[in-house]
């Protein structure tokens, strides 16, 4: 089931429940309560679609988090686990600089844009051109 359908269903159910509860508490006739509940259900479902579209356009990271594909805690645990493995062994030789690198074939890592962040190899980086230019200048000055 897609995330948009889940959003719509949750909002519709909330609209139905709130409308039924308050309609019955106010002492309205049953037909009036049912008609009002159906109208509120449809309007709430439309609101759910609208909220999903706004989140999709403005904050796609949140939708990735909800769908489970962009969980930062799993990424952090994977990184920490690999660091612990290196610390425990301690005697492993580091690869030579002349060895194969992931960029040897001229391929770039997978890159996705999320609002003002970019995702490079499952690492979220704030997309700030001035900061990146400053970092590049610093790295170039260290080489000289």
GIDAWO-V273938 format. One record per helix or strand. SS is the DSSP state (~ for helix, > for strand). FROM is the first residue (numbers start at 1). LEN is the number of residues. If there is no record, write none. Layout:
ss	from	len
SS	FROM	LEN
SS	FROM	LEN
//
This chain:
ss	from	len
~	3	23
~	30	29
~	60	8
~	72	18
>	111	4
>	117	4
>	123	4
~	129	15
//
